[in-house]
Amino acid sequence: SVMFAFIDRSIVKKVVNFLPRVGVGGRYDLNQYPVFPWIIADYESEKLDLNSPSTYRDLSKPIGALNPTRKSFFIERYNNWESYTIPQFHYGTHYSTEPFTTFYINLKEGKLDHANRLFHSIPLSWQNCQRDSSDVKELIPEFFSLPEMLTNCNYYKLERTEDGIKVDDVILPKWAQTPEDFIQINRTALESEFVSCHLHHWIDFIFGYKQRGPEAVRAVNVFYYLTYECTVNLDSITNPTDRAAIETQIRNFGQAPAQLLTEPHPSRNSAMNLVRRNKKQ
């Protein structure tokens, strides 16, 4: 079956870590644009050591729970939530978003957003998703394959941020000299032994048994209810205004992929895991 093929490919490492499209939506389904994890956690160093565990993001936690202070905020929100119509949630925004400027302009009534809210710096984007209570975005496949996305190739005339920074080509981390350099390093990190050993945790959050239900609550991984499949029956909503509002929410703010696994995803047979298993035997 597709499901067992998904697991098998992951375990035997016949392919690199690029996740299969099953359950991920696709580039033609903008409500479920493919999602990839932030991999690197160091965007300040002059050089990057891909052999050091400290270089990498902790994949055993959802993006919203990496910062302990912010994690506590989300837990408190969930525990104190009182509503008869909206279920409890940790995150009111979503980790998935489509990357097309034309759709973004349509969302903002014909204009690009304020310069401070435009994607213009990779280091700043990482900082924001560690400290901003409304930013829990992960990455998209293009961060590992498309250097052109980091340049203002259409020469849009963009404003300056409140700090006076002109928004143009995306600001890269110090360890990347060019967009091509960034993509290559990010791709290499994704395919690293460290990520191979830990990626199954992230899969559990996005596609697996920690996506919803009690395990999601324990993992601090519950999103606003409209981001999940089958949580609302649009055909049963007779009020056109209410229906349009819900459709807009789903269309513009992303949906979780289909839940593929209801048990923990097995770890891959990476060298690190094989060493650990041999020590236990």
Backbone as CSV, one residue per row, in Angstrom:
resi,resn,N_x,N_y,N_z,CA_x,CA_y,CA_z,C_x,C_y,C_z
1,SER,0.841,-1.186,0.000,0.000,0.000,0.000,0.880,1.242,0.000
2,VAL,0.259,2.393,-0.282,1.004,3.655,-0.265,1.584,3.901,1.106
3,MET,0.791,3.596,2.165,1.241,3.852,3.525,2.488,3.054,3.862
4,PHE,2.491,1.758,3.547,3.641,0.944,3.882,4.843,1.308,3.027
5,ALA,4.588,1.739,1.797,5.689,2.209,0.955,6.322,3.443,1.566
6,PHE,5.484,4.324,2.131,5.963,5.544,2.787,6.890,5.190,3.945
7,ILE,6.463,4.250,4.783,7.255,3.865,5.949,8.519,3.139,5.514
8,ASP,8.387,2.221,4.552,9.515,1.420,4.130,10.607,2.278,3.524
9,ARG,10.239,3.199,2.670,11.250,4.067,2.066,11.978,4.864,3.124
10,SER,11.226,5.258,4.172,11.841,6.036,5.230,12.847,5.202,5.993
11,ILE,12.521,3.943,6.259,13.380,3.106,7.094,14.651,2.697,6.362
12,VAL,14.531,2.203,5.154,15.686,1.639,4.471,16.531,2.692,3.774
13,LYS,16.100,3.908,3.794,16.860,5.026,3.229,17.175,4.806,1.752
14,LYS,16.157,4.402,1.003,16.323,4.264,-0.443,16.263,5.618,-1.134
15,VAL,15.651,6.566,-0.442,15.570,7.914,-0.982,16.054,8.874,0.075
16,VAL,16.323,10.103,-0.319,16.718,11.118,0.641,15.515,11.549,1.436
17,ASN,15.708,12.492,2.337,14.652,12.837,3.279,13.497,13.634,2.694
18,PHE,13.478,13.861,1.394,12.340,14.557,0.818,11.097,13.720,1.030
19,LEU,10.153,14.228,1.801,8.974,13.460,2.160,8.109,13.203,0.940
20,PRO,7.495,12.028,0.866,6.582,11.741,-0.242,5.400,12.686,-0.210
21,ARG,4.749,12.836,-1.337,3.638,13.771,-1.433,2.350,13.215,-0.839
22,VAL,2.322,11.917,-0.510,1.088,11.359,0.030,0.731,12.068,1.324
23,GLY,-0.460,12.594,1.397,-0.920,13.253,2.609,-0.424,14.661,2.785
24,VAL,0.459,15.129,1.902,1.060,16.438,2.097,0.352,17.515,1.297
25,GLY,-0.638,17.124,0.499,-1.218,18.094,-0.417,-0.297,18.200,-1.610
26,GLY,-0.277,19.299,-2.282,0.598,19.449,-3.431,0.689,20.897,-3.838
27,ARG,1.522,21.171,-4.809,1.691,22.553,-5.241,0.448,23.089,-5.931
28,TYR,-0.495,22.209,-6.280,-1.726,22.671,-6.897,-2.854,22.763,-5.885
29,ASP,-2.632,22.321,-4.675,-3.615,22.423,-3.598,-3.060,23.418,-2.601
30,LEU,-3.398,24.692,-2.787,-2.767,25.743,-1.998,-3.246,25.757,-0.559
31,ASN,-4.359,25.054,-0.263,-4.799,24.965,1.125,-3.891,24.046,1.930
32,GLN,-3.222,23.119,1.237,-2.341,22.163,1.897,-0.994,22.148,1.182
33,TYR,-0.362,23.302,1.122,0.921,23.379,0.437,1.933,22.523,1.190
34,PRO,2.808,21.802,0.495,3.760,20.909,1.163,4.555,21.611,2.260
35,VAL,4.767,20.916,3.350,5.458,21.494,4.500,6.720,20.692,4.792
36,PHE,7.805,21.393,5.054,9.074,20.802,5.455,9.494,21.446,6.775
37,PRO,10.329,20.780,7.550,10.733,21.351,8.839,11.889,22.341,8.726
38,TRP,11.903,23.302,9.654,13.145,24.027,9.894,14.158,22.977,10.352
39,ILE,15.337,22.981,9.777,16.358,21.994,10.109,17.493,22.618,10.912
40,ILE,17.987,23.738,10.428,19.134,24.401,11.053,18.649,25.379,12.115
41,ALA,19.367,25.436,13.233,18.997,26.334,14.331,20.001,27.458,14.533
42,ASP,21.046,27.498,13.728,22.101,28.509,13.861,22.135,29.372,12.604
43,TYR,21.701,30.619,12.735,21.706,31.537,11.601,22.579,32.759,11.873
44,GLU,23.475,32.644,12.866,24.323,33.766,13.246,25.807,33.492,13.031
45,SER,26.225,32.250,13.042,27.647,31.923,12.926,28.190,32.245,11.540
46,GLU,29.478,32.559,11.495,30.141,32.815,10.219,30.282,31.524,9.415
47,LYS,30.535,30.434,10.119,30.658,29.124,9.484,29.741,28.147,10.207
48,LEU,29.301,27.143,9.477,28.359,26.180,10.028,29.005,24.805,10.085
49,ASP,28.916,24.168,11.243,29.451,22.822,11.417,28.295,21.828,11.365
50,LEU,28.118,21.177,10.233,27.006,20.240,10.074,27.236,18.924,10.804
51,ASN,28.402,18.776,11.419,28.663,17.586,12.230,28.335,17.805,13.702
52,SER,27.974,19.034,14.056,27.670,19.356,15.450,26.163,19.301,15.692
53,PRO,25.704,18.535,16.697,24.265,18.477,17.000,23.669,19.838,17.337
54,SER,24.484,20.753,17.888,23.972,22.067,18.274,23.571,22.910,17.064
55,THR,24.012,22.509,15.889,23.651,23.223,14.666,22.185,23.006,14.305
56,TYR,21.618,21.917,14.787,20.303,21.497,14.312,19.172,21.855,15.265
57,ARG,18.005,22.058,14.689,16.775,22.272,15.445,16.379,20.957,16.127
58,ASP,15.782,21.042,17.303,15.297,19.873,18.027,14.022,19.374,17.352
59,LEU,14.122,18.281,16.612,12.982,17.755,15.865,12.019,16.956,16.732
60,SER,12.354,16.776,18.005,11.459,16.044,18.903,10.394,16.950,19.508
61,LYS,10.409,18.232,19.116,9.409,19.188,19.605,8.805,19.927,18.422
62,PRO,7.517,20.257,18.488,6.936,21.096,17.430,7.555,22.481,17.463
63,ILE,7.473,23.192,16.370,8.132,24.492,16.260,7.681,25.453,17.354
64,GLY,6.428,25.354,17.786,5.914,26.265,18.802,6.375,25.964,20.206
65,ALA,7.000,24.795,20.404,7.407,24.386,21.749,8.918,24.390,21.933
66,LEU,9.664,24.936,20.977,11.122,24.960,21.098,11.585,25.945,22.158
67,ASN,10.918,27.080,22.243,11.236,28.095,23.247,10.417,27.808,24.504
68,PRO,11.055,27.498,25.650,10.308,27.130,26.865,9.315,28.192,27.318
69,THR,9.695,29.464,27.201,8.790,30.542,27.616,7.549,30.574,26.739
70,ARG,7.758,30.478,25.446,6.627,30.500,24.523,5.783,29.234,24.674
71,LYS,6.419,28.124,24.934,5.689,26.877,25.168,4.743,27.025,26.353
72,SER,5.217,27.635,27.424,4.376,27.855,28.609,3.185,28.742,28.283
73,PHE,3.409,29.742,27.432,2.319,30.626,27.015,1.237,29.844,26.284
74,PHE,1.639,28.970,25.381,0.667,28.202,24.601,-0.081,27.190,25.472
75,ILE,0.627,26.595,26.423,-0.034,25.656,27.336,-1.072,26.381,28.177
76,GLU,-0.725,27.562,28.657,-1.669,28.352,29.451,-2.882,28.740,28.611
77,ARG,-2.656,29.118,27.354,-3.783,29.450,26.472,-4.725,28.251,26.349
78,TYR,-4.155,27.084,26.133,-4.982,25.879,25.971,-5.774,25.581,27.244
79,ASN,-5.101,25.617,28.369,-5.742,25.253,29.639,-6.809,26.251,30.067
80,ASN,-6.641,27.510,29.701,-7.578,28.551,30.138,-8.629,28.899,29.084
81,TRP,-8.617,28.188,27.981,-9.552,28.508,26.905,-10.983,28.168,27.312
82,GLU,-11.876,29.117,27.139,-13.284,28.904,27.486,-14.159,29.324,26.311
83,SER,-14.744,28.342,25.656,-15.646,28.616,24.537,-16.555,27.414,24.339
84,TYR,-17.814,27.686,24.084,-18.765,26.610,23.832,-18.755,26.184,22.366
85,THR,-18.185,27.005,21.507,-18.237,26.726,20.070,-16.884,26.403,19.450
86,ILE,-15.795,26.884,20.040,-14.458,26.664,19.481,-13.646,25.797,20.438
87,PRO,-13.179,24.634,20.001,-12.387,23.750,20.866,-11.064,24.396,21.287
88,GLN,-10.489,23.870,22.360,-9.202,24.366,22.853,-8.111,24.206,21.793
89,PHE,-7.147,25.102,21.818,-6.017,25.016,20.890,-4.812,25.718,21.504
90,HIS,-3.629,25.295,21.072,-2.389,25.979,21.452,-2.078,27.115,20.485
91,TYR,-2.300,26.859,19.191,-1.860,27.789,18.154,-3.040,28.273,17.319
92,GLY,-3.178,29.589,17.231,-4.251,30.167,16.437,-3.873,30.375,14.985
93,THR,-2.580,30.264,14.671,-2.104,30.318,13.291,-1.561,28.948,12.921
94,HIS,-1.080,28.817,11.691,-0.703,27.488,11.210,0.736,27.468,10.729
95,TYR,1.290,26.243,10.599,2.682,26.090,10.170,2.832,26.062,8.657
96,SER,1.719,25.964,7.930,1.773,25.831,6.480,1.235,27.077,5.801
97,THR,1.892,27.504,4.736,1.417,28.656,3.967,1.901,28.546,2.533
98,GLU,1.064,28.955,1.584,1.504,28.927,0.182,2.413,30.128,-0.080
99,PRO,3.340,30.013,-1.038,4.371,31.041,-1.204,4.135,32.036,-2.329
100,PHE,2.969,32.032,-2.950,2.793,32.818,-4.166,2.360,34.245,-3.868
101,THR,3.105,35.203,-4.389,2.857,36.614,-4.117,1.472,37.048,-4.577
102,THR,1.022,36.538,-5.716,-0.286,36.957,-6.235,-1.411,36.595,-5.278
103,PHE,-1.319,35.413,-4.655,-2.351,35.014,-3.704,-2.263,35.856,-2.434
104,TYR,-1.046,36.204,-2.054,-0.861,37.019,-0.855,-1.432,38.416,-1.067
105,ILE,-1.210,38.967,-2.267,-1.766,40.283,-2.597,-3.288,40.237,-2.569
106,ASN,-3.855,39.156,-3.059,-5.308,39.004,-3.047,-5.843,38.976,-1.622
107,LEU,-5.119,38.291,-0.729,-5.516,38.224,0.677,-5.494,39.603,1.316
108,LYS,-4.530,40.429,0.932,-4.351,41.755,1.528,-5.031,42.856,0.708
109,GLU,-6.066,42.484,-0.035,-6.894,43.436,-0.784,-6.077,44.252,-1.787
110,GLY,-5.250,43.556,-2.548,-4.539,44.195,-3.646,-3.194,44.790,-3.302
111,LYS,-2.740,44.640,-2.064,-1.472,45.235,-1.652,-0.610,44.195,-0.941
112,LEU,0.695,44.414,-1.016,1.587,43.638,-0.172,1.484,44.156,1.254
113,ASP,1.799,43.298,2.207,1.682,43.674,3.608,2.755,44.694,3.978
114,HIS,2.662,45.194,5.207,3.677,46.109,5.734,5.047,45.442,5.637
115,ALA,6.065,46.232,5.340,7.412,45.699,5.113,7.897,44.834,6.266
116,ASN,7.541,45.192,7.502,7.991,44.414,8.651,7.435,42.994,8.651
117,ARG,6.306,42.791,7.961,5.672,41.475,7.969,5.965,40.669,6.704
118,LEU,6.732,41.237,5.787,7.123,40.501,4.591,8.314,39.600,4.898
119,PHE,8.395,38.465,4.221,9.550,37.588,4.351,10.742,38.257,3.669
120,HIS,11.697,38.714,4.469,12.842,39.418,3.886,14.166,39.021,4.516
121,SER,14.139,38.152,5.535,15.372,37.773,6.218,15.217,36.378,6.807
122,ILE,16.111,35.476,6.443,16.050,34.122,7.002,16.390,34.118,8.489
123,PRO,17.467,34.795,8.936,17.730,34.832,10.383,16.565,35.411,11.178
124,LEU,15.941,36.475,10.670,14.824,37.089,11.385,13.602,36.169,11.394
125,SER,13.364,35.463,10.307,12.233,34.533,10.257,12.397,33.433,11.296
126,TRP,13.625,32.952,11.464,13.887,31.941,12.491,13.654,32.520,13.888
127,GLN,14.133,33.727,14.126,13.906,34.371,15.428,12.416,34.529,15.714
128,ASN,11.664,34.962,14.706,10.232,35.198,14.911,9.485,33.924,15.256
129,CYS,9.845,32.819,14.631,9.123,31.581,14.925,9.617,30.930,16.212
130,GLN,10.522,31.610,16.922,10.926,31.179,18.255,10.346,32.054,19.358
131,ARG,9.903,33.259,19.008,9.497,34.189,20.064,8.130,34.828,19.836
132,ASP,7.637,34.840,18.609,6.369,35.493,18.290,5.219,34.518,18.515
133,SER,4.240,34.904,19.322,3.130,34.001,19.651,2.208,33.732,18.466
134,SER,2.346,34.486,17.385,1.495,34.273,16.215,2.265,33.688,15.030
135,ASP,3.504,33.262,15.253,4.322,32.725,14.165,4.822,31.329,14.527
136,VAL,4.219,30.328,13.912,4.676,28.947,14.116,4.900,28.274,12.757
137,LYS,5.341,29.054,11.793,5.510,28.530,10.438,6.727,27.615,10.331
138,GLU,6.543,26.531,9.599,7.650,25.682,9.191,8.107,26.158,7.803
139,LEU,8.836,25.328,7.080,9.351,25.717,5.771,8.562,25.056,4.642
140,ILE,8.896,25.432,3.420,8.306,24.839,2.228,9.428,24.185,1.427
141,PRO,9.114,23.292,0.494,10.167,22.567,-0.241,11.167,23.470,-0.943
142,GLU,10.718,24.644,-1.355,11.598,25.547,-2.102,12.816,25.982,-1.299
143,PHE,12.754,25.905,0.037,13.916,26.252,0.859,15.056,25.255,0.666
144,PHE,14.772,24.141,0.026,15.777,23.106,-0.186,16.054,22.862,-1.669
145,SER,15.441,23.668,-2.533,15.572,23.362,-3.956,15.545,24.559,-4.900
146,LEU,15.152,25.751,-4.430,14.911,26.857,-5.362,15.578,28.146,-4.885
147,PRO,16.832,28.385,-5.258,17.510,29.615,-4.824,16.853,30.882,-5.351
148,GLU,16.142,30.786,-6.483,15.505,31.966,-7.071,14.464,32.585,-6.145
149,MET,13.904,31.795,-5.235,12.884,32.325,-4.334,13.464,33.369,-3.375
150,LEU,14.785,33.414,-3.254,15.435,34.313,-2.308,15.878,35.624,-2.950
151,THR,15.548,35.808,-4.214,15.912,37.046,-4.902,14.664,37.765,-5.403
152,ASN,14.729,39.069,-5.423,13.621,39.889,-5.915,13.740,40.002,-7.435
153,CYS,13.558,38.859,-8.109,13.813,38.798,-9.549,12.783,39.577,-10.361
154,ASN,11.637,39.889,-9.769,10.622,40.681,-10.471,10.739,42.176,-10.171
155,TYR,11.746,42.522,-9.384,12.040,43.926,-9.068,10.837,44.661,-8.467
156,TYR,10.166,43.988,-7.543,9.085,44.669,-6.828,9.667,45.830,-6.030
157,LYS,8.984,46.956,-6.062,9.401,48.106,-5.269,8.764,47.978,-3.889
158,LEU,9.571,47.569,-2.940,9.090,47.283,-1.599,9.520,48.371,-0.629
159,GLU,8.809,48.479,0.457,9.082,49.529,1.430,10.260,49.158,2.329
160,ARG,10.565,50.055,3.245,11.576,49.788,4.257,10.902,49.352,5.548
161,THR,11.612,48.556,6.325,11.087,48.145,7.618,11.186,49.302,8.603
162,GLU,10.616,49.128,9.776,10.685,50.171,10.802,12.117,50.440,11.231
163,ASP,13.008,49.469,11.009,14.426,49.648,11.324,15.193,50.299,10.178
164,GLY,14.492,50.648,9.109,15.139,51.299,7.982,15.763,50.358,6.979
165,ILE,15.508,49.064,7.104,16.087,48.085,6.184,15.247,48.021,4.913
166,LYS,15.904,48.179,3.766,15.198,48.106,2.487,14.880,46.648,2.168
167,VAL,13.619,46.354,1.926,13.208,44.993,1.598,13.465,44.747,0.118
168,ASP,14.346,43.804,-0.171,14.689,43.483,-1.559,14.998,41.991,-1.622
169,ASP,16.218,41.614,-1.990,16.597,40.209,-1.904,16.577,39.772,-0.441
170,VAL,16.251,38.516,-0.216,16.160,38.005,1.152,17.544,37.998,1.798
171,ILE,17.613,38.477,3.031,18.871,38.491,3.785,19.213,37.068,4.202
172,LEU,20.430,36.652,3.890,20.877,35.290,4.170,21.625,35.222,5.490
173,PRO,21.734,34.034,6.083,22.604,33.886,7.252,24.057,34.110,6.852
174,LYS,24.893,34.415,7.832,26.283,34.754,7.540,27.030,33.610,6.862
175,TRP,26.638,32.378,7.154,27.364,31.229,6.607,27.009,30.919,5.150
176,ALA,26.088,31.670,4.571,25.720,31.469,3.164,26.085,32.711,2.365
177,GLN,26.915,32.545,1.351,27.369,33.683,0.555,26.384,34.050,-0.550
178,THR,25.664,33.066,-1.051,24.721,33.278,-2.146,23.460,32.464,-1.881
179,PRO,22.355,32.769,-2.580,21.159,31.926,-2.447,21.443,30.462,-2.764
180,GLU,22.266,30.219,-3.790,22.610,28.840,-4.144,23.357,28.158,-3.007
181,ASP,24.214,28.913,-2.342,24.968,28.398,-1.205,24.018,28.009,-0.068
182,PHE,23.057,28.880,0.217,22.093,28.586,1.284,21.297,27.322,0.979
183,ILE,20.780,27.216,-0.242,19.971,26.058,-0.613,20.783,24.774,-0.489
184,GLN,22.030,24.808,-0.940,22.875,23.621,-0.892,23.152,23.195,0.545
185,ILE,23.476,24.149,1.404,23.762,23.826,2.804,22.502,23.329,3.506
186,ASN,21.377,23.980,3.249,20.125,23.559,3.872,19.743,22.150,3.419
187,ARG,19.956,21.862,2.144,19.669,20.535,1.593,20.600,19.488,2.202
188,THR,21.865,19.830,2.333,22.824,18.906,2.933,22.452,18.611,4.381
189,ALA,22.026,19.638,5.106,21.599,19.445,6.495,20.379,18.532,6.564
190,LEU,19.439,18.716,5.640,18.241,17.881,5.613,18.591,16.415,5.409
191,GLU,19.609,16.152,4.614,19.999,14.788,4.289,21.057,14.241,5.250
192,SER,21.344,14.978,6.315,22.407,14.593,7.244,22.023,13.391,8.095
193,GLU,23.036,12.793,8.697,22.819,11.654,9.588,22.006,12.061,10.813
194,PHE,22.254,13.261,11.324,21.518,13.731,12.505,20.026,13.813,12.207
195,VAL,19.672,14.410,11.090,18.257,14.542,10.735,17.650,13.176,10.438
196,SER,18.398,12.307,9.772,17.896,10.959,9.507,17.528,10.237,10.795
197,CYS,18.272,10.529,11.845,18.061,9.862,13.128,16.874,10.428,13.893
198,HIS,16.459,11.662,13.591,15.439,12.329,14.404,14.190,12.762,13.643
199,LEU,14.200,12.628,12.330,13.086,13.145,11.540,11.755,12.473,11.870
200,HIS,11.796,11.222,12.332,10.547,10.510,12.625,9.727,11.219,13.697
201,HIS,10.384,11.945,14.595,9.638,12.699,15.616,8.787,13.785,14.955
202,TRP,9.397,14.505,14.035,8.672,15.580,13.343,7.526,15.021,12.509
203,ILE,7.755,13.868,11.879,6.698,13.219,11.098,5.499,12.903,11.985
204,ASP,5.757,12.500,13.226,4.663,12.212,14.162,3.801,13.445,14.414
205,PHE,4.427,14.629,14.477,3.669,15.865,14.724,2.815,16.257,13.517
206,ILE,3.377,16.143,12.340,2.719,16.675,11.146,1.781,15.659,10.504
207,PHE,2.219,14.414,10.412,1.449,13.397,9.699,0.963,12.256,10.593
208,GLY,1.443,12.196,11.819,1.244,10.995,12.605,0.376,11.113,13.836
209,TYR,0.682,10.260,14.811,-0.204,10.075,15.959,-0.219,11.269,16.909
210,LYS,0.722,12.194,16.764,0.713,13.399,17.594,0.095,14.594,16.864
211,GLN,-0.551,14.328,15.742,-1.172,15.425,14.996,-2.442,15.917,15.671
212,ARG,-3.195,15.013,16.275,-4.454,15.383,16.919,-4.754,14.424,18.060
213,GLY,-5.739,14.795,18.876,-6.118,13.943,19.993,-5.258,14.157,21.228
214,PRO,-5.359,13.257,22.217,-4.621,13.395,23.487,-3.109,13.504,23.314
215,GLU,-2.548,12.777,22.342,-1.097,12.841,22.130,-0.674,14.220,21.637
216,ALA,-1.513,14.853,20.838,-1.217,16.212,20.374,-1.265,17.192,21.530
217,VAL,-2.201,16.993,22.449,-2.293,17.861,23.630,-1.026,17.725,24.457
218,ARG,-0.601,16.490,24.700,0.609,16.263,25.500,1.848,16.839,24.820
219,ALA,1.860,16.830,23.507,3.025,17.317,22.758,2.978,18.821,22.502
220,VAL,1.946,19.503,22.995,1.726,20.935,22.726,1.693,21.146,21.211
221,ASN,0.734,20.499,20.573,0.685,20.483,19.115,-0.746,20.581,18.590
222,VAL,-1.602,21.333,19.288,-2.998,21.463,18.871,-3.206,22.818,18.194
223,PHE,-3.735,22.782,16.985,-3.981,23.998,16.211,-5.470,24.327,16.183
224,TYR,-5.775,25.500,15.698,-7.164,25.948,15.570,-7.958,24.909,14.790
225,TYR,-9.162,24.627,15.241,-9.904,23.462,14.749,-10.144,23.455,13.242
226,LEU,-10.242,24.625,12.612,-10.516,24.667,11.175,-9.334,24.209,10.326
227,THR,-8.171,24.047,10.931,-7.012,23.593,10.164,-7.002,22.083,9.972
228,TYR,-7.902,21.366,10.630,-7.933,19.910,10.518,-9.022,19.447,9.560
229,GLU,-8.738,18.348,8.891,-9.714,17.767,7.980,-10.961,17.296,8.729
230,CYS,-12.098,17.436,8.069,-13.370,16.866,8.540,-13.840,17.431,9.877
231,THR,-13.385,18.622,10.250,-13.856,19.210,11.509,-15.073,20.094,11.303
232,VAL,-15.376,20.417,10.061,-16.558,21.227,9.777,-17.181,20.748,8.467
233,ASN,-18.493,20.672,8.454,-19.236,20.269,7.260,-19.794,21.527,6.598
234,LEU,-19.134,21.979,5.554,-19.549,23.220,4.895,-20.959,23.122,4.323
235,ASP,-21.342,21.929,3.897,-22.675,21.763,3.306,-23.786,21.997,4.318
236,SER,-23.444,21.855,5.599,-24.468,22.032,6.634,-24.627,23.491,7.058
237,ILE,-23.740,24.364,6.568,-23.798,25.786,6.928,-24.678,26.511,5.911
238,THR,-25.830,26.935,6.344,-26.796,27.558,5.427,-26.601,29.061,5.280
239,ASN,-25.983,29.697,6.278,-25.760,31.139,6.208,-24.593,31.427,5.259
240,PRO,-24.833,32.115,4.140,-23.767,32.365,3.156,-22.579,33.127,3.728
241,THR,-22.846,34.071,4.625,-21.760,34.863,5.216,-20.869,33.996,6.084
242,ASP,-21.489,33.158,6.927,-20.720,32.265,7.796,-19.905,31.276,6.970
243,ARG,-20.519,30.738,5.946,-19.820,29.771,5.102,-18.637,30.423,4.389
244,ALA,-18.833,31.614,3.858,-17.753,32.319,3.162,-16.597,32.622,4.101
245,ALA,-16.915,32.981,5.342,-15.870,33.294,6.323,-15.025,32.064,6.631
246,ILE,-15.682,30.912,6.792,-14.955,29.680,7.089,-14.127,29.241,5.886
247,GLU,-14.680,29.360,4.689,-13.931,29.008,3.483,-12.697,29.893,3.319
248,THR,-12.827,31.169,3.641,-11.693,32.096,3.561,-10.613,31.718,4.559
249,GLN,-11.021,31.370,5.779,-10.076,30.947,6.809,-9.284,29.729,6.336
250,ILE,-9.985,28.740,5.810,-9.333,27.510,5.365,-8.420,27.779,4.173
251,ARG,-8.890,28.595,3.225,-8.139,28.844,1.995,-6.860,29.640,2.242
252,ASN,-6.931,30.622,3.113,-5.816,31.560,3.259,-4.844,31.243,4.383
253,PHE,-5.238,30.404,5.331,-4.367,30.193,6.490,-3.893,28.759,6.650
254,GLY,-4.165,27.909,5.665,-3.572,26.584,5.651,-4.350,25.524,6.399
255,GLN,-4.129,24.274,5.995,-4.732,23.126,6.641,-3.667,22.087,6.921
256,ALA,-3.896,21.289,7.960,-3.006,20.173,8.256,-3.189,19.098,7.195
257,PRO,-2.126,18.360,6.869,-2.275,17.255,5.921,-3.094,16.126,6.530
258,ALA,-3.464,15.168,5.709,-4.179,14.002,6.212,-3.311,13.272,7.231
259,GLN,-3.935,12.754,8.266,-3.204,11.985,9.279,-2.902,10.603,8.713
260,LEU,-1.621,10.308,8.523,-1.215,9.063,7.877,-0.958,7.937,8.860
261,LEU,-0.554,8.274,10.074,-0.134,7.256,11.040,-0.816,7.473,12.379
262,THR,-1.226,6.393,13.014,-1.823,6.475,14.349,-0.931,5.834,15.401
263,GLU,0.264,5.425,15.001,1.277,4.899,15.913,2.589,5.617,15.624
264,PRO,3.548,5.575,16.571,4.821,6.268,16.343,5.494,5.823,15.051
265,HIS,5.996,6.799,14.304,6.724,6.488,13.079,8.075,5.888,13.454
266,PRO,8.464,4.764,12.842,9.756,4.152,13.184,10.919,5.024,12.749
267,SER,11.998,4.949,13.502,13.192,5.699,13.124,13.884,4.998,11.974
268,ARG,14.671,5.752,11.231,15.361,5.181,10.086,16.592,4.416,10.526
269,ASN,17.027,3.498,9.678,18.208,2.711,9.984,19.474,3.496,9.665
270,SER,19.609,4.639,10.330,20.810,5.443,10.149,21.939,4.851,10.975
271,ALA,23.141,5.284,10.691,24.297,4.771,11.424,24.179,5.070,12.911
272,MET,23.668,6.263,13.255,23.529,6.638,14.661,22.578,5.694,15.381
273,ASN,21.465,5.355,14.752,20.498,4.470,15.379,21.014,3.044,15.467
274,LEU,21.750,2.602,14.459,22.301,1.255,14.491,23.301,1.096,15.624
275,VAL,24.113,2.132,15.860,25.067,2.096,16.970,24.329,1.995,18.293
276,ARG,23.261,2.789,18.451,22.481,2.765,19.683,21.864,1.394,19.919
277,ARG,21.318,0.786,18.862,20.683,-0.518,19.000,21.699,-1.587,19.371
278,ASN,22.886,-1.512,18.755,23.924,-2.496,19.055,24.385,-2.399,20.500
279,LYS,24.419,-1.169,21.048,24.830,-0.990,22.437,23.817,-1.602,23.397
280,LYS,22.523,-1.553,23.005,21.474,-2.097,23.868,21.467,-3.621,23.866
281,GLN,21.986,-4.221,22.795,21.950,-5.685,22.677,23.077,-6.348,23.464
